[in-house]
Amino acid sequence: MEIGEESVVLEPVSPTGQYLSSSFLSLSIIAVLESEIPIDDFQAFSLVRDVFLPINPRFSSIMVVNRKGEKQWKKVEVKLKDHIKLPIFSTENSTKFYDDSLNEYISTIIMEKFPENQPLWEMLIIKYPTKQAAGNIIFKLHHSFGDGFSLMGALLSCLKRADNPSIPLTFPTAQIHSINSQNSIFNVVPKILSSMYYTISDFWSAIAVRSGLVEDDISPIRSGHSGVEFLPTSIVTMSFSLDSVKQIKAKLGVTINDVVMGTIFLGTRLYMEAMGKGSGKARATSLVMLNTRMFRGYKPVGEMLKPNAKLPWGNHFTFLSVSIPSLNGSEVNDPLQFVRKAREIIQSKRSSVVIFLTSKYLQLVRKFKGSEVVSKYLHGSLKNTSLVTSNIMGPTEQMAFANHPIIGFYFLIAGPPQSLVIGVTSYMGKLRVSAMVENDFIDPDKFKLYVENAFDLIFAAACGAFPSNSLNVHS
């Protein structure tokens, strides 16, 4: 939507917001809240009007283009009936039918574009009982508003602690690694040289992938179909005990993220090999969405919106390119190698300054060629790799939305040009892994089975026995 002379000062859309909302690339976040009780839509309407909308002016703004071609946020009147929808399914009394209907509906809204004449968000209230919940509340928010950290902060402003709304929700503590000031020159110099090596290697790899000089192999998880982001999808989720993950973490001396990524990588390779002999060794790369903030937990949105905030609102993330370790044959002799290799690769990426160089490179491209070219560049980076993974932290206690206790929570990234997209979140002592897969190409049930088996193999190898509390409680 174009505008002429502005009668009021409009807020510019951030560079990253422009990259994620172009004709080449449009990403959204889908957050699914599973309600323990039937949903009262009147309470939900009231909460959105009185709490959600005032959180950030962008939720009441549309994206417009001025005469210079610059995108800006323009405040408009919000009509809730255009944003809050109550889908009607058949009255068939089958839980499986409603599970399938919910899956199909989420697939539909993933493919739908937001109307340009209204703010880029919507809430969907599914009042039908499924296997996991008495009802579902789904938020779809455009990524141009902010990253998962920002939007999670916004959603949390609408959520209260279920057992005592007057007490704030708490979150797992994020570790911040500091440099040891006592390092000798004999330790520092090799680290500097290693950092230089990985920086040059990673920067070249990033350019090669995004320019199309290098791309992943066609495989059971990468169809290579043109416009794959517009094709129908299926959704499947898995749940893992956070206590079991921590047991592996303690045994191996790694992080929770290392365990999760190792599980996903091993499960993915097992699925690939089962669906295509030899594909366990195919070139496959995951783009990991990495939050670039240094933080120990969420802050109130009001603090994030302040000038010079330490934890600012916005899109503060980058894509970290991580090669998925190969599977040597159909048998897994050492499942722990996937955790160790995931840790080794991610640590080497973090030790380089490729994130800084890539950011500067994109700024130069934007300056001389415009945001659309940068967006095309990022689209190529996604299209030429096999999957994207993202993770966010959820609260440790049960939360409630408009007095509806939430028994489950997961999210998805909609819009990447890939056949496989994975999201991970923690909530109430569990890790929920969601997978969005290309329909009629990736078998969601088989993929889920192999990821769950991968976790069992890793746990058994690390702890000497299979998990006593079987995790496979979600579907």
C-alpha positions in Angstrom: 0.0 0.0 0.0 1.5 3.4 -1.0 1.0 6.8 0.6 1.8 10.3 -0.4 2.8 13.1 2.0 2.5 12.0 5.6 0.5 14.2 7.9 2.0 12.5 10.9 5.5 11.1 11.6 5.4 7.4 10.8 7.6 4.8 12.4 10.0 3.2 9.8 9.9 -0.6 9.4 13.2 -2.0 10.5 15.6 -3.4 7.8 15.0 -7.0 9.0 11.3 -6.4 9.1 11.5 -5.3 5.5 13.6 -8.4 4.5 10.9 -10.7 6.1 7.9 -9.0 4.3 8.8 -8.8 0.7 7.7 -10.3 -2.6 10.5 -12.9 -2.2 10.1 -13.8 1.5 7.3 -13.5 4.0 7.6 -15.2 7.4 5.1 -15.5 10.2 5.0 -17.2 13.6 2.2 -19.5 14.5 1.8 -20.0 18.3 -0.7 -22.7 19.4 -2.0 -22.7 23.0 -3.8 -25.8 24.1 -6.6 -25.1 26.6 -7.5 -27.4 29.4 -11.1 -26.3 29.4 -13.7 -25.3 26.7 -12.9 -21.9 25.4 -15.1 -18.9 26.2 -14.6 -16.6 23.2 -16.1 -13.6 24.9 -13.2 -13.6 27.4 -10.7 -14.0 24.6 -12.1 -11.1 22.7 -11.9 -8.9 25.8 -8.3 -9.8 26.5 -7.2 -9.1 23.0 -8.9 -5.7 23.0 -7.8 -4.6 26.4 -4.4 -6.2 26.8 -2.9 -7.5 23.5 -3.6 -4.5 21.2 -2.1 -1.9 23.6 1.2 -3.9 24.0 2.7 -2.5 20.8 1.5 0.1 18.3 2.5 -2.2 15.5 -0.4 -4.5 16.4 -2.7 -1.6 15.3 -0.6 -0.6 12.3 -0.4 -1.5 8.7 2.8 -1.5 6.5 2.8 1.3 3.9 5.3 2.6 1.4 6.1 6.3 1.0 7.1 8.0 -2.2 10.8 7.2 -1.6 9.9 3.5 -1.6 10.5 3.2 2.2 8.3 1.0 4.3 6.7 2.5 7.4 4.1 1.6 10.0 0.8 3.5 9.8 -1.7 3.5 12.7 -5.2 2.4 11.7 -8.4 1.5 13.4 -8.6 -2.2 14.3 -11.8 -4.2 13.8 -11.5 -7.3 15.9 -14.0 -9.2 13.9 -11.5 -9.1 11.0 -8.8 -10.6 13.2 -10.5 -13.0 15.5 -12.0 -16.1 13.8 -14.0 -19.0 15.1 -13.7 -21.8 12.5 -16.7 -24.2 12.2 -15.9 -27.9 11.7 -18.4 -30.7 11.2 -20.3 -31.8 14.3 -18.9 -35.3 14.1 -18.0 -36.5 17.6 -14.6 -38.0 16.8 -11.5 -36.8 18.5 -9.4 -38.0 15.6 -11.6 -36.1 13.2 -11.1 -32.9 15.1 -7.3 -33.6 15.3 -7.2 -33.9 11.5 -9.4 -30.9 11.1 -7.1 -28.8 13.3 -4.0 -30.0 11.4 -5.7 -29.1 8.0 -6.8 -25.7 9.3 -3.3 -24.8 10.5 -1.9 -25.9 7.1 -4.5 -23.6 5.5 -3.6 -20.5 7.5 0.1 -21.1 7.0 -0.4 -20.7 3.3 -2.7 -17.7 3.5 -1.4 -14.2 3.1 -2.4 -11.4 5.4 -4.6 -8.7 3.8 -2.5 -5.6 3.2 -5.2 -3.2 4.5 -5.2 -4.5 8.1 -2.6 -5.2 10.8 -0.6 -8.4 10.2 -2.0 -10.6 12.9 -4.9 -12.9 13.6 -6.2 -15.1 16.4 -8.2 -18.3 15.8 -10.3 -20.0 18.4 -10.9 -23.7 17.9 -13.7 -24.7 20.2 -13.6 -28.4 19.3 -11.9 -31.0 21.6 -8.9 -32.7 20.3 -6.7 -35.5 21.8 -4.6 -33.0 23.7 -7.0 -30.2 24.6 -10.5 -29.1 25.1 -9.9 -26.3 22.7 -7.0 -24.4 20.9 -6.1 -20.8 20.7 -3.9 -20.0 17.7 -2.0 -16.7 17.1 -0.6 -15.9 13.7 1.8 -13.0 13.8 3.9 -11.6 11.0 7.7 -11.8 11.6 8.1 -8.1 10.6 6.6 -7.3 14.1 9.6 -8.9 15.8 11.4 -12.1 16.4 10.3 -15.0 18.6 11.7 -13.4 21.7 9.7 -10.2 21.1 6.5 -11.9 20.2 6.8 -14.4 23.0 7.2 -11.4 25.4 4.0 -10.0 23.9 2.0 -13.2 24.3 3.3 -13.5 27.9 1.8 -10.1 28.6 -1.6 -11.7 27.9 -0.9 -14.7 30.0 -1.0 -15.2 33.8 0.2 -17.8 36.2 -2.7 -20.4 36.4 -2.3 -21.1 40.1 -1.8 -17.5 41.2 -2.3 -14.7 38.7 -0.6 -12.2 41.0 2.7 -14.0 40.8 4.8 -13.6 37.7 5.7 -16.5 35.5 9.3 -17.8 35.7 11.5 -19.1 33.0 14.6 -21.4 32.7 17.8 -19.6 33.3 19.8 -18.9 30.1 23.6 -19.3 30.5 25.9 -16.5 29.4 29.4 -17.6 28.7 32.2 -15.1 29.5 35.8 -15.0 28.5 38.2 -16.2 31.1 40.5 -13.2 31.9 43.2 -15.6 33.2 43.7 -17.2 29.8 47.4 -17.1 28.8 48.7 -16.0 25.5 49.2 -19.7 24.7 45.5 -20.3 24.9 44.3 -17.0 23.4 46.4 -17.1 20.2 45.1 -20.5 19.0 41.6 -19.3 19.7 42.1 -16.2 17.7 43.6 -18.2 14.8 40.7 -20.7 15.0 38.2 -17.9 15.0 39.8 -16.4 11.9 39.7 -19.7 10.2 36.0 -20.4 11.0 35.1 -16.8 10.1 36.6 -17.0 6.6 35.2 -20.5 6.1 31.7 -19.7 7.4 31.4 -16.4 5.5 32.4 -18.0 2.2 30.0 -20.9 2.8 27.1 -18.5 3.6 27.8 -16.5 0.4 28.1 -19.7 -1.7 24.8 -21.1 -0.4 22.8 -17.9 -0.7 24.1 -17.2 -4.2 23.2 -20.8 -5.3 26.8 -21.9 -6.0 26.3 -24.6 -3.3 23.1 -26.3 -2.3 22.0 -29.3 -0.3 21.2 -32.6 -2.1 17.7 -33.5 -3.0 16.8 -36.0 -0.3 13.9 -37.5 1.6 13.7 -34.2 3.6 14.3 -31.8 0.7 12.1 -32.1 -2.4 13.5 -29.0 -4.1 10.0 -28.2 -5.4 9.6 -24.7 -6.7 7.4 -22.6 -4.4 7.5 -25.3 -1.7 6.4 -22.6 0.9 3.1 -22.4 -0.9 2.4 -26.1 -0.8 0.1 -27.9 1.7 1.8 -29.1 4.9 1.2 -31.4 7.8 2.0 -30.7 11.5 3.3 -33.2 14.0 4.6 -32.6 17.6 6.6 -34.6 20.1 7.2 -34.1 23.8 10.3 -34.9 25.8 10.9 -34.8 29.5 13.1 -31.9 30.4 14.4 -33.9 33.4 15.5 -36.6 31.0 17.2 -34.1 28.8 19.0 -32.7 31.8 20.2 -36.2 32.7 21.9 -36.4 29.3 23.2 -32.9 29.6 24.9 -33.7 33.0 26.3 -37.0 31.8 27.9 -35.5 28.7 28.8 -32.1 30.0 26.9 -30.3 27.2 24.0 -27.9 27.0 20.3 -28.6 26.7 20.4 -27.1 23.2 23.2 -29.6 22.3 21.0 -32.5 23.4 18.0 -31.2 21.5 19.9 -30.5 18.3 21.7 -33.9 18.5 18.4 -35.6 18.8 16.8 -33.8 15.9 19.9 -34.4 13.7 20.1 -38.1 14.5 16.3 -38.6 14.1 16.4 -36.7 10.8 19.3 -38.9 9.5 17.5 -42.1 10.6 14.4 -41.0 8.8 16.4 -40.1 5.6 18.2 -43.4 5.6 15.0 -45.4 6.1 13.2 -43.6 3.3 16.2 -43.6 0.8 19.2 -46.0 1.2 22.4 -44.0 1.3 20.7 -40.6 1.9 22.0 -40.7 5.5 25.2 -39.4 4.0 23.6 -36.8 1.6 24.6 -33.2 2.0 22.0 -31.7 4.4 22.2 -28.4 6.2 20.1 -26.9 9.0 19.7 -23.1 9.4 19.4 -22.5 13.1 17.7 -19.3 14.1 20.0 -17.8 16.7 18.9 -15.0 19.1 21.7 -12.4 19.1 20.6 -10.8 22.4 22.6 -11.6 25.6 19.8 -12.3 28.1 18.8 -14.3 31.2 15.0 -14.2 30.7 12.1 -12.2 29.3 11.4 -8.6 30.3 8.1 -6.7 30.3 7.3 -5.5 26.8 7.3 -1.9 28.1 11.0 -2.2 29.0 11.8 -3.7 25.6 10.2 -0.8 23.8 12.2 1.9 25.7 15.0 3.7 23.8 18.4 2.0 24.2 16.8 -1.0 26.0 19.2 -3.8 26.9 16.7 -6.3 25.6 15.1 -4.4 22.7 12.0 -5.2 20.8 12.5 -6.2 17.2 14.1 -8.8 15.0 17.5 -9.5 16.7 18.4 -12.9 15.2 20.5 -14.5 12.6 20.6 -17.8 10.7 23.5 -20.1 11.8 24.3 -22.6 9.0 24.9 -26.1 10.6 25.8 -29.2 8.6 23.9 -32.2 9.8 26.4 -35.0 10.7 26.3 -37.9 8.3 25.0 -41.4 9.3 27.4 -44.2 8.5 25.1 -47.0 7.4 21.7 -47.8 8.7 23.0 -48.8 12.2 23.9 -46.3 14.8 27.0 -47.4 16.6 27.5 -44.3 18.7 24.3 -42.1 19.0 26.2 -39.7 21.3 28.4 -38.6 18.4 25.4 -36.6 17.1 25.2 -34.6 20.3 29.0 -34.1 20.4 29.2 -33.1 16.7 26.2 -30.7 17.1 28.0 -29.1 20.0 31.3 -28.9 18.1 29.8 -27.4 15.0 27.7 -24.8 16.8 30.6 -23.8 19.1 32.9 -23.3 16.1 30.3 -21.1 14.5 29.8 -19.1 17.6 33.6 -18.6 17.9 33.8 -16.9 14.5 32.6 -13.4 13.8 30.7 -14.4 10.7 27.5 -13.1 12.2 29.0 -9.6 12.3 30.4 -9.9 8.8 27.2 -11.2 7.4 25.2 -8.3 9.0 27.6 -5.8 7.5 27.4 -7.5 4.1 23.6 -7.3 4.2 23.7 -3.7 5.1 25.9 -2.9 2.1 23.6 -4.9 -0.2 20.6 -3.0 1.2 22.4 0.4 0.8 23.3 -0.1 -2.9 20.6 -2.6 -4.1 17.7 -2.2 -1.8 15.8 -4.4 0.7 14.1 -6.6 -2.0 17.6 -7.8 -3.1 18.5 -8.7 0.5 15.2 -10.6 0.9 15.9 -12.5 -2.3 19.3 -13.3 -0.9 17.9 -14.7 2.3 15.2 -16.6 0.4 18.0 -18.3 -1.5 19.8 -19.2 1.7 16.7 -21.0 3.0 15.8 -22.6 -0.4 19.2 -24.1 -0.9 19.3 -25.8 2.6 17.2 -28.7 4.0 15.5 -27.4 7.1 15.3 -24.5 9.6 15.2 -24.9 13.4 14.2 -22.4 15.9 13.7 -22.5 19.7 12.2 -20.3 22.4 11.8 -20.6 26.2 8.4 -21.0 27.7 7.5 -20.7 31.4 8.1 -23.4 34.0 4.7 -23.0 35.6 1.3 -23.5 34.0 0.0 -20.4 32.4 -3.6 -19.2 31.7 -5.1 -17.2 28.8 -8.2 -15.3 29.8 -8.7 -17.7 32.7 -8.2 -20.7 30.5 -5.4 -23.0 31.9 -3.0 -23.9 29.1 -1.8 -27.5 29.2 0.3 -27.4 26.0 2.1 -24.9 23.9 4.1 -25.1 20.6 5.0 -22.8 17.7 5.9 -23.0 14.0 7.6 -20.7 11.5 5.4 -20.2 8.4 6.8 -19.2 5.1 10.3 -20.7 4.7 10.9 -22.3 1.3 11.7 -25.7 2.8 10.1 -29.1 3.1 10.9 -29.4 6.8 10.6 -26.7 9.5 11.2 -27.5 13.2 10.3 -25.4 16.3 11.3 -26.3 19.9 9.9 -24.8 23.1 10.1 -25.6 26.8 6.9 -25.5 29.0 6.0 -27.0 32.3 9.0 -29.4 32.5 8.7 -30.6 28.9 10.3 -29.8 25.6 7.8 -29.7 22.8 9.2 -30.3 19.3 7.0 -29.4 16.4 7.6 -30.3 12.8 5.9 -28.8 9.8 6.5 -31.0 6.7 5.6 -30.9 3.1 2.4 -33.0 2.4 2.8 -36.1 0.3 6.6 -35.9 0.5 7.6 -36.3 4.2 5.7 -38.8 6.2 5.0 -36.9 9.5 4.2 -40.0 11.6 7.4 -41.8 10.5 9.5 -38.7 11.0 8.1 -38.3 14.6 8.9 -42.0 15.3 12.5 -41.7 14.2 13.1 -38.5 16.3 11.6 -40.1 19.3 13.7 -43.3 18.7 16.8 -41.0 18.4 16.1 -39.5 21.8 15.7 -43.0 23.4 19.0 -44.1 21.8 20.9 -41.0 23.0 19.4 -41.4 26.5 20.3 -45.1 26.7 23.9 -44.5 25.5 24.4 -41.6 28.0 22.6 -43.0 31.0 22.7 -46.7 30.6 19.0 -47.3 30.3 15.9 -46.1 28.3 13.9 -43.2 29.9 11.7 -44.5 32.7 9.1 -41.9 32.0 8.2 -42.5 28.4 7.9 -39.2 26.7 5.8 -39.9 23.7 2.7 -38.4 25.2 1.8 -35.9 22.5 1.0 -36.4 18.8 
